[in-house]
Amino acid sequence: MLTTEQKLLCALAHLGTFVGIPILAPIIALLVSGDNFVKMQAKEALGFQIMLIIASIISAILIFVIIGIPLLIMIGIATVVIPIIAFIKVVDGRDYSYPISGPIVRKHFS
């Protein structure tokens, strides 16, 4: 069972994009918490946000080939939907791993 502090720090890490600090929020949660569960969730959220930035840059470049427009739309939807799913799972007490960036983060930064 997660404590209220753990849930709040995980919520900060996953939902930081909605308050305008998508990279800073997971870093704050990572530095403030001493709990391994919160730290892993913050690393996951940080990896996901970095992946979204890289994918957005690549998609912006691909706009000249027309494929970038649908990719940017998909990235925009993922930016909103996936962190909400992560938040719901973590508040429910379950460990959440992001679809693409999660296995990479867990392999290299756990």
Stockholm file with secondary structure:
# STOCKHOLM 1.0

chainA/1-110         MLTTEQKLLCALAHLGTFVGIPILAPIIALLVSGDNFVKMQAKEALGFQIMLIIASIISAILIFVIIGIPLLIMIGIATVVIPIIAFIKVVDGRDYSYPISGPIVRKHFS
#=GR chainA/1-110 SS CCCHHHHHHHHHHHHGGGGTCTTHHHHHHHHHCCCHHHHHHHHHHHHHHHHHHHHHHHHHHGGGGSTHHHHHHHHHHHHHHHHHHHHHHHHTTCCCCCTTHHHHHHHHHC
#=GC SS_cons         CCCHHHHHHHHHHHHGGGGTCTTHHHHHHHHHCCCHHHHHHHHHHHHHHHHHHHHHHHHHHGGGGSTHHHHHHHHHHHHHHHHHHHHHHHHTTCCCCCTTHHHHHHHHHC
//
